[in-house]
């Protein structure tokens, strides 16, 4: 029995289980080739913090090692992707608090990527969407019931669209029936770095500094009903940004503990050679833009673009799906 306060999962299924069939591992040359080919499928969609680097599979030794481990064992490759937390509370950016066409397109893309891997490697691939809204919902001022509704609709969307290579995981899967505030506190206490450690990293590590600045910007944009001064808002958002990063790091460590054999994807830009592989979900000019901070515009050439909802509304007409706002399109 785990010690008091230890985070354990309620999930009965483990995505890391073996295929359960007799399997003869290919020779190591074939394993290396397959690993590189799978990484080659991901590279065109890499969300890079070093976009000038012409990255090749050999630049990702950690990921190649992880892929080789799955291939040697004949197991489905498990990707974990923290993200899809909830919609921004700023209705100038989004169409509401439920998933819309942006999430549908993104999930369809991820499922298609897993299908392409399955064409190269018969055991296939699964992508676990580790929805992180509850872990920092209090810091971004989104109520837990909205996060529940977003997550439930995300799962329903996956089922409706037949996205069989995707599954979901969120804070409801751990620590039983404790209130969310208590769950957040326990996960923070068990896994989060201290604020002092994080401040030192912001001062000395450019990647952490970029993340801190990006989250501060999002928090500033997403705060509504603020009655204080602009400088007071900036100070408040800077403090909350530290908390969001602490909780995000804690969530990542919890996921790694729950799913120790996994290939870690990230919606944030990443450098070559690090443990996380940044993945771009949809096309956009802002490397920090996500479907949950925007809406999508469908252009006449068939392309989809992420934009603030208020900007998309100036050039497109609103389209509804299943009685709800879905996206904008131009004619």
FIKOLZA-678516 format. One record per residue (C-alpha): residue number from 1; residue in one letter; x, y, z. Coordinates in nm, 2 decimals. Layout:
BEGIN
+-----+------+--------+--------+--------+
|  nr | rest |      u |      v |      w |
+-----+------+--------+--------+--------+
| NUM |    A |      X |      Y |      Z |
...
+-----+------+--------+--------+--------+
//
This chain:
BEGIN
+-----+------+--------+--------+--------+
|  nr | rest |      u |      v |      w |
+-----+------+--------+--------+--------+
|   1 |    X |   0.00 |   0.00 |   0.00 |
|   2 |    X |   0.15 |   0.34 |  -0.09 |
|   3 |    X |   0.22 |   0.59 |   0.18 |
|   4 |    X |  -0.03 |   0.86 |   0.27 |
|   5 |    X |  -0.04 |   1.14 |   0.02 |
|   6 |    X |   0.11 |   0.93 |  -0.26 |
|   7 |    X |  -0.05 |   0.98 |  -0.60 |
|   8 |    X |  -0.19 |   0.66 |  -0.74 |
|   9 |    X |  -0.40 |   0.60 |  -1.05 |
|  10 |    X |  -0.76 |   0.47 |  -1.05 |
|  11 |    X |  -0.71 |   0.34 |  -1.41 |
|  12 |    X |  -0.75 |  -0.03 |  -1.45 |
|  13 |    X |  -0.59 |  -0.03 |  -1.80 |
|  14 |    X |  -0.23 |   0.02 |  -1.87 |
|  15 |    X |  -0.14 |   0.14 |  -2.21 |
|  16 |    X |   0.21 |  -0.01 |  -2.17 |
|  17 |    X |   0.09 |  -0.37 |  -2.17 |
|  18 |    X |   0.26 |  -0.61 |  -2.41 |
|  19 |    X |   0.08 |  -0.71 |  -2.73 |
|  20 |    X |   0.03 |  -1.05 |  -2.56 |
|  21 |    X |   0.14 |  -1.24 |  -2.87 |
|  22 |    X |   0.45 |  -1.43 |  -2.95 |
|  23 |    X |   0.70 |  -1.17 |  -3.09 |
|  24 |    X |   1.04 |  -1.21 |  -3.24 |
|  25 |    X |   1.23 |  -0.88 |  -3.21 |
|  26 |    X |   1.39 |  -0.77 |  -3.54 |
|  27 |    X |   1.77 |  -0.74 |  -3.57 |
|  28 |    X |   1.92 |  -0.42 |  -3.43 |
|  29 |    X |   1.98 |  -0.27 |  -3.77 |
|  30 |    X |   1.60 |  -0.30 |  -3.84 |
|  31 |    X |   1.52 |  -0.16 |  -3.50 |
|  32 |    X |   1.74 |   0.14 |  -3.56 |
|  33 |    X |   1.59 |   0.19 |  -3.91 |
|  34 |    X |   1.23 |   0.17 |  -3.79 |
|  35 |    X |   1.30 |   0.41 |  -3.50 |
|  36 |    X |   1.45 |   0.66 |  -3.74 |
|  37 |    X |   1.15 |   0.62 |  -3.98 |
|  38 |    X |   0.90 |   0.68 |  -3.71 |
|  39 |    X |   1.09 |   0.99 |  -3.59 |
|  40 |    X |   1.10 |   1.11 |  -3.96 |
|  41 |    X |   0.71 |   1.10 |  -3.95 |
|  42 |    X |   0.72 |   1.34 |  -3.65 |
|  43 |    X |   0.98 |   1.58 |  -3.77 |
|  44 |    X |   0.77 |   1.78 |  -4.02 |
|  45 |    X |   0.53 |   1.86 |  -3.73 |
|  46 |    X |   0.80 |   1.95 |  -3.48 |
|  47 |    X |   0.73 |   2.26 |  -3.27 |
|  48 |    X |   1.08 |   2.40 |  -3.23 |
|  49 |    X |   1.24 |   2.66 |  -3.01 |
|  50 |    X |   1.54 |   2.63 |  -3.25 |
|  51 |    X |   1.36 |   2.66 |  -3.59 |
|  52 |    X |   1.69 |   2.73 |  -3.77 |
|  53 |    X |   1.82 |   2.38 |  -3.69 |
|  54 |    X |   1.77 |   2.14 |  -3.98 |
|  55 |    X |   1.69 |   1.85 |  -3.74 |
|  56 |    X |   1.73 |   1.49 |  -3.84 |
|  57 |    X |   1.64 |   1.17 |  -3.64 |
|  58 |    X |   2.00 |   1.13 |  -3.52 |
|  59 |    X |   1.96 |   1.46 |  -3.33 |
|  60 |    X |   1.71 |   1.29 |  -3.09 |
|  61 |    X |   1.90 |   1.00 |  -2.93 |
|  62 |    X |   1.67 |   0.99 |  -2.63 |
|  63 |    X |   1.36 |   0.95 |  -2.85 |
|  64 |    X |   1.54 |   0.69 |  -3.07 |
|  65 |    X |   1.62 |   0.49 |  -2.76 |
|  66 |    X |   1.26 |   0.51 |  -2.64 |
|  67 |    X |   1.13 |   0.39 |  -2.97 |
|  68 |    X |   1.38 |   0.11 |  -2.99 |
|  69 |    X |   1.26 |  -0.01 |  -2.65 |
|  70 |    X |   0.91 |  -0.05 |  -2.77 |
|  71 |    X |   1.01 |  -0.21 |  -3.10 |
|  72 |    X |   1.24 |  -0.46 |  -2.93 |
|  73 |    X |   0.95 |  -0.56 |  -2.71 |
|  74 |    X |   0.69 |  -0.56 |  -2.98 |
|  75 |    X |   0.47 |  -0.33 |  -2.78 |
|  76 |    X |   0.25 |  -0.05 |  -2.91 |
|  77 |    X |   0.44 |   0.28 |  -2.88 |
|  78 |    X |   0.28 |   0.50 |  -2.61 |
|  79 |    X |   0.30 |   0.88 |  -2.66 |
|  80 |    X |   0.20 |   1.10 |  -2.37 |
|  81 |    X |   0.09 |   1.46 |  -2.45 |
|  82 |    X |   0.01 |   1.70 |  -2.17 |
|  83 |    X |  -0.23 |   1.96 |  -2.30 |
|  84 |    X |  -0.59 |   2.02 |  -2.40 |
|  85 |    X |  -0.66 |   2.17 |  -2.06 |
|  86 |    X |  -0.97 |   2.39 |  -2.11 |
|  87 |    X |  -1.08 |   2.68 |  -2.32 |
|  88 |    X |  -0.94 |   3.03 |  -2.24 |
|  89 |    X |  -1.18 |   3.23 |  -2.02 |
|  90 |    X |  -1.13 |   3.52 |  -2.26 |
|  91 |    X |  -1.42 |   3.51 |  -2.50 |
|  92 |    X |  -1.25 |   3.75 |  -2.74 |
|  93 |    X |  -1.01 |   3.46 |  -2.82 |
|  94 |    X |  -1.25 |   3.15 |  -2.82 |
|  95 |    X |  -1.61 |   3.06 |  -2.90 |
|  96 |    X |  -1.70 |   2.92 |  -2.56 |
|  97 |    X |  -1.58 |   2.68 |  -2.30 |
|  98 |    X |  -1.63 |   2.35 |  -2.49 |
|  99 |    X |  -1.41 |   2.19 |  -2.75 |
| 100 |    X |  -1.48 |   2.30 |  -3.11 |
| 101 |    X |  -1.34 |   2.25 |  -3.46 |
| 102 |    X |  -0.99 |   2.34 |  -3.34 |
| 103 |    X |  -0.98 |   2.04 |  -3.10 |
| 104 |    X |  -1.15 |   1.82 |  -3.36 |
| 105 |    X |  -0.89 |   1.90 |  -3.62 |
| 106 |    X |  -0.60 |   1.86 |  -3.37 |
| 107 |    X |  -0.72 |   1.53 |  -3.24 |
| 108 |    X |  -0.78 |   1.40 |  -3.59 |
| 109 |    X |  -0.43 |   1.50 |  -3.68 |
| 110 |    X |  -0.28 |   1.32 |  -3.38 |
| 111 |    X |  -0.48 |   1.01 |  -3.46 |
| 112 |    X |  -0.37 |   1.02 |  -3.82 |
| 113 |    X |  -0.01 |   1.04 |  -3.71 |
| 114 |    X |  -0.05 |   0.73 |  -3.50 |
| 115 |    X |  -0.21 |   0.55 |  -3.80 |
| 116 |    X |   0.09 |   0.64 |  -4.01 |
| 117 |    X |   0.32 |   0.49 |  -3.75 |
| 118 |    X |   0.11 |   0.18 |  -3.76 |
| 119 |    X |   0.18 |   0.14 |  -4.13 |
| 120 |    X |   0.55 |   0.13 |  -4.05 |
| 121 |    X |   0.53 |  -0.07 |  -3.73 |
| 122 |    X |   0.25 |  -0.33 |  -3.70 |
| 123 |    X |   0.19 |  -0.31 |  -3.32 |
| 124 |    X |   0.10 |   0.06 |  -3.38 |
| 125 |    X |   0.09 |   0.36 |  -3.15 |
| 126 |    X |  -0.14 |   0.52 |  -2.90 |
| 127 |    X |  -0.14 |   0.88 |  -2.79 |
| 128 |    X |  -0.26 |   0.96 |  -2.44 |
| 129 |    X |  -0.40 |   1.31 |  -2.41 |
| 130 |    X |  -0.31 |   1.41 |  -2.05 |
| 131 |    X |  -0.55 |   1.70 |  -2.00 |
| 132 |    X |  -0.39 |   1.94 |  -1.75 |
| 133 |    X |  -0.68 |   2.18 |  -1.69 |
| 134 |    X |  -0.76 |   2.07 |  -1.34 |
| 135 |    X |  -0.40 |   2.09 |  -1.22 |
| 136 |    X |  -0.38 |   2.47 |  -1.26 |
| 137 |    X |  -0.75 |   2.56 |  -1.31 |
| 138 |    X |  -0.75 |   2.78 |  -1.00 |
| 139 |    X |  -0.45 |   2.98 |  -1.12 |
| 140 |    X |  -0.59 |   3.05 |  -1.47 |
| 141 |    X |  -0.94 |   3.13 |  -1.32 |
| 142 |    X |  -1.13 |   2.86 |  -1.49 |
| 143 |    X |  -1.39 |   2.67 |  -1.28 |
| 144 |    X |  -1.35 |   2.30 |  -1.23 |
| 145 |    X |  -1.70 |   2.23 |  -1.37 |
| 146 |    X |  -1.60 |   2.40 |  -1.70 |
| 147 |    X |  -1.29 |   2.19 |  -1.71 |
| 148 |    X |  -1.49 |   1.87 |  -1.65 |
| 149 |    X |  -1.73 |   1.96 |  -1.93 |
| 150 |    X |  -1.44 |   2.03 |  -2.16 |
| 151 |    X |  -1.27 |   1.70 |  -2.08 |
| 152 |    X |  -1.59 |   1.50 |  -2.11 |
| 153 |    X |  -1.67 |   1.65 |  -2.45 |
| 154 |    X |  -1.31 |   1.58 |  -2.56 |
| 155 |    X |  -1.36 |   1.21 |  -2.48 |
| 156 |    X |  -1.70 |   1.22 |  -2.65 |
| 157 |    X |  -1.54 |   1.38 |  -2.96 |
| 158 |    X |  -1.28 |   1.11 |  -2.97 |
| 159 |    X |  -1.55 |   0.84 |  -2.96 |
| 160 |    X |  -1.77 |   1.02 |  -3.22 |
| 161 |    X |  -1.49 |   1.06 |  -3.47 |
| 162 |    X |  -1.36 |   0.71 |  -3.42 |
| 163 |    X |  -1.02 |   0.82 |  -3.32 |
| 164 |    X |  -0.92 |   0.48 |  -3.18 |
| 165 |    X |  -0.55 |   0.56 |  -3.14 |
| 166 |    X |  -0.63 |   0.83 |  -2.88 |
| 167 |    X |  -0.72 |   0.81 |  -2.51 |
| 168 |    X |  -0.75 |   1.06 |  -2.23 |
| 169 |    X |  -0.61 |   1.10 |  -1.87 |
| 170 |    X |  -0.68 |   1.38 |  -1.63 |
| 171 |    X |  -0.67 |   1.46 |  -1.25 |
| 172 |    X |  -0.99 |   1.27 |  -1.20 |
| 173 |    X |  -0.79 |   0.95 |  -1.25 |
| 174 |    X |  -0.58 |   0.99 |  -0.94 |
| 175 |    X |  -0.63 |   1.04 |  -0.57 |
| 176 |    X |  -0.98 |   0.90 |  -0.56 |
| 177 |    X |  -1.27 |   1.12 |  -0.48 |
| 178 |    X |  -1.08 |   1.40 |  -0.30 |
| 179 |    X |  -1.18 |   1.76 |  -0.39 |
| 180 |    X |  -0.98 |   1.91 |  -0.67 |
| 181 |    X |  -0.82 |   2.17 |  -0.44 |
| 182 |    X |  -0.69 |   1.89 |  -0.22 |
| 183 |    X |  -0.57 |   1.69 |  -0.53 |
| 184 |    X |  -0.39 |   2.00 |  -0.66 |
| 185 |    X |  -0.22 |   2.06 |  -0.32 |
| 186 |    X |  -0.10 |   1.70 |  -0.29 |
| 187 |    X |   0.03 |   1.68 |  -0.65 |
| 188 |    X |   0.21 |   2.02 |  -0.60 |
| 189 |    X |   0.36 |   1.91 |  -0.27 |
| 190 |    X |   0.48 |   1.58 |  -0.41 |
| 191 |    X |   0.62 |   1.68 |  -0.75 |
| 192 |    X |   0.65 |   2.06 |  -0.80 |
| 193 |    X |   0.99 |   2.24 |  -0.79 |
| 194 |    X |   1.01 |   2.52 |  -0.54 |
| 195 |    X |   0.95 |   2.88 |  -0.65 |
| 196 |    X |   1.31 |   2.96 |  -0.57 |
| 197 |    X |   1.44 |   2.68 |  -0.79 |
| 198 |    X |   1.21 |   2.80 |  -1.07 |
| 199 |    X |   1.31 |   3.17 |  -1.04 |
| 200 |    X |   1.68 |   3.06 |  -1.06 |
| 201 |    X |   1.60 |   2.87 |  -1.38 |
| 202 |    X |   1.41 |   3.17 |  -1.53 |
| 203 |    X |   1.73 |   3.38 |  -1.47 |
| 204 |    X |   1.98 |   3.13 |  -1.60 |
| 205 |    X |   1.79 |   2.91 |  -1.87 |
| 206 |    X |   1.66 |   3.09 |  -2.18 |
| 207 |    X |   1.40 |   2.81 |  -2.26 |
| 208 |    X |   1.25 |   2.84 |  -1.91 |
| 209 |    X |   1.25 |   3.22 |  -1.94 |
| 210 |    X |   1.07 |   3.20 |  -2.28 |
| 211 |    X |   0.81 |   2.97 |  -2.12 |
| 212 |    X |   0.77 |   3.21 |  -1.82 |
| 213 |    X |   0.72 |   3.51 |  -2.06 |
| 214 |    X |   0.47 |   3.32 |  -2.28 |
| 215 |    X |   0.26 |   3.20 |  -1.99 |
| 216 |    X |   0.26 |   3.55 |  -1.83 |
| 217 |    X |   0.14 |   3.69 |  -2.16 |
| 218 |    X |  -0.14 |   3.43 |  -2.18 |
| 219 |    X |  -0.25 |   3.50 |  -1.82 |
| 220 |    X |  -0.25 |   3.88 |  -1.89 |
| 221 |    X |  -0.47 |   3.83 |  -2.20 |
| 222 |    X |  -0.70 |   3.59 |  -2.03 |
| 223 |    X |  -0.77 |   3.80 |  -1.72 |
| 224 |    X |  -1.11 |   3.97 |  -1.73 |
| 225 |    X |  -1.29 |   4.19 |  -1.49 |
| 226 |    X |  -0.96 |   4.33 |  -1.35 |
| 227 |    X |  -1.03 |   4.65 |  -1.16 |
| 228 |    X |  -0.67 |   4.74 |  -1.05 |
| 229 |    X |  -0.39 |   4.90 |  -1.24 |
| 230 |    X |  -0.21 |   4.76 |  -1.54 |
| 231 |    X |   0.11 |   4.73 |  -1.34 |
| 232 |    X |  -0.07 |   4.54 |  -1.06 |
| 233 |    X |  -0.22 |   4.30 |  -1.32 |
| 234 |    X |   0.13 |   4.24 |  -1.46 |
| 235 |    X |   0.26 |   4.16 |  -1.11 |
| 236 |    X |  -0.03 |   3.93 |  -1.04 |
| 237 |    X |   0.02 |   3.74 |  -1.37 |
| 238 |    X |   0.39 |   3.70 |  -1.32 |
| 239 |    X |   0.33 |   3.54 |  -0.98 |
| 240 |    X |   0.06 |   3.31 |  -1.12 |
| 241 |    X |   0.29 |   3.22 |  -1.41 |
| 242 |    X |   0.54 |   3.07 |  -1.16 |
| 243 |    X |   0.26 |   2.87 |  -1.02 |
| 244 |    X |   0.14 |   2.74 |  -1.36 |
| 245 |    X |   0.49 |   2.63 |  -1.45 |
| 246 |    X |   0.53 |   2.46 |  -1.11 |
| 247 |    X |   0.20 |   2.27 |  -1.15 |
| 248 |    X |   0.28 |   2.18 |  -1.51 |
| 249 |    X |   0.62 |   2.04 |  -1.41 |
| 250 |    X |   0.44 |   1.85 |  -1.13 |
| 251 |    X |   0.18 |   1.71 |  -1.38 |
| 252 |    X |   0.46 |   1.60 |  -1.61 |
| 253 |    X |   0.64 |   1.41 |  -1.33 |
| 254 |    X |   0.31 |   1.25 |  -1.23 |
| 255 |    X |   0.25 |   1.14 |  -1.59 |
| 256 |    X |   0.60 |   1.00 |  -1.61 |
| 257 |    X |   0.54 |   0.80 |  -1.29 |
| 258 |    X |   0.21 |   0.67 |  -1.41 |
| 259 |    X |   0.34 |   0.59 |  -1.76 |
| 260 |    X |   0.72 |   0.54 |  -1.72 |
| 261 |    X |   0.75 |   0.38 |  -2.07 |
| 262 |    X |   0.63 |   0.66 |  -2.29 |
| 263 |    X |   0.75 |   0.90 |  -2.56 |
| 264 |    X |   0.69 |   1.25 |  -2.42 |
| 265 |    X |   0.53 |   1.50 |  -2.66 |
| 266 |    X |   0.48 |   1.87 |  -2.57 |
| 267 |    X |   0.27 |   2.15 |  -2.71 |
| 268 |    X |   0.54 |   2.39 |  -2.62 |
| 269 |    X |   0.84 |   2.46 |  -2.85 |
| 270 |    X |   1.14 |   2.24 |  -2.77 |
| 271 |    X |   1.51 |   2.22 |  -2.87 |
| 272 |    X |   1.67 |   1.92 |  -3.03 |
| 273 |    X |   1.81 |   1.66 |  -2.79 |
| 274 |    X |   1.59 |   1.73 |  -2.49 |
| 275 |    X |   1.35 |   1.48 |  -2.33 |
| 276 |    X |   1.03 |   1.64 |  -2.47 |
| 277 |    X |   0.95 |   1.65 |  -2.84 |
| 278 |    X |   0.75 |   1.96 |  -2.93 |
| 279 |    X |   0.45 |   1.89 |  -3.16 |
| 280 |    X |   0.26 |   2.14 |  -3.37 |
| 281 |    X |  -0.11 |   2.06 |  -3.39 |
| 282 |    X |  -0.23 |   2.32 |  -3.65 |
| 283 |    X |  -0.07 |   2.58 |  -3.87 |
| 284 |    X |  -0.03 |   2.93 |  -3.72 |
| 285 |    X |   0.23 |   3.21 |  -3.72 |
| 286 |    X |   0.25 |   3.24 |  -3.34 |
| 287 |    X |   0.45 |   2.94 |  -3.20 |
| 288 |    X |   0.26 |   2.96 |  -2.87 |
| 289 |    X |  -0.10 |   2.95 |  -3.02 |
| 290 |    X |  -0.31 |   2.65 |  -2.94 |
| 291 |    X |  -0.67 |   2.55 |  -3.02 |
| 292 |    X |  -0.77 |   2.63 |  -2.66 |
| 293 |    X |  -0.65 |   2.99 |  -2.69 |
| 294 |    X |  -0.81 |   3.06 |  -3.02 |
| 295 |    X |  -1.07 |   2.97 |  -3.28 |
| 296 |    X |  -1.02 |   2.84 |  -3.63 |
| 297 |    X |  -1.08 |   3.01 |  -3.97 |
| 298 |    X |  -1.15 |   2.79 |  -4.27 |
| 299 |    X |  -1.01 |   2.96 |  -4.58 |
| 300 |    X |  -1.13 |   2.92 |  -4.94 |
| 301 |    X |  -0.82 |   2.72 |  -5.03 |
| 302 |    X |  -0.91 |   2.46 |  -4.77 |
| 303 |    X |  -0.65 |   2.56 |  -4.52 |
| 304 |    X |  -0.73 |   2.61 |  -4.15 |
| 305 |    X |  -0.58 |   2.89 |  -3.95 |
| 306 |    X |  -0.58 |   2.96 |  -3.57 |
| 307 |    X |  -0.69 |   3.31 |  -3.49 |
| 308 |    X |  -0.84 |   3.50 |  -3.20 |
| 309 |    X |  -1.21 |   3.47 |  -3.23 |
| 310 |    X |  -1.26 |   3.84 |  -3.26 |
| 311 |    X |  -1.02 |   3.86 |  -3.55 |
| 312 |    X |  -1.17 |   3.56 |  -3.73 |
| 313 |    X |  -1.51 |   3.71 |  -3.70 |
| 314 |    X |  -1.40 |   4.02 |  -3.90 |
| 315 |    X |  -1.32 |   3.81 |  -4.21 |
| 316 |    X |  -1.54 |   3.50 |  -4.18 |
| 317 |    X |  -1.89 |   3.38 |  -4.09 |
| 318 |    X |  -1.97 |   3.17 |  -3.79 |
| 319 |    X |  -2.04 |   2.80 |  -3.85 |
| 320 |    X |  -2.22 |   2.58 |  -3.60 |
| 321 |    X |  -2.19 |   2.20 |  -3.54 |
| 322 |    X |  -2.44 |   2.01 |  -3.33 |
| 323 |    X |  -2.61 |   2.34 |  -3.23 |
| 324 |    X |  -2.28 |   2.50 |  -3.10 |
| 325 |    X |  -2.04 |   2.75 |  -3.24 |
| 326 |    X |  -1.76 |   2.55 |  -3.42 |
| 327 |    X |  -1.54 |   2.78 |  -3.64 |
| 328 |    X |  -1.54 |   3.06 |  -3.89 |
| 329 |    X |  -1.51 |   3.03 |  -4.27 |
| 330 |    X |  -1.45 |   3.26 |  -4.55 |
| 331 |    X |  -1.63 |   3.23 |  -4.89 |
+-----+------+--------+--------+--------+
//
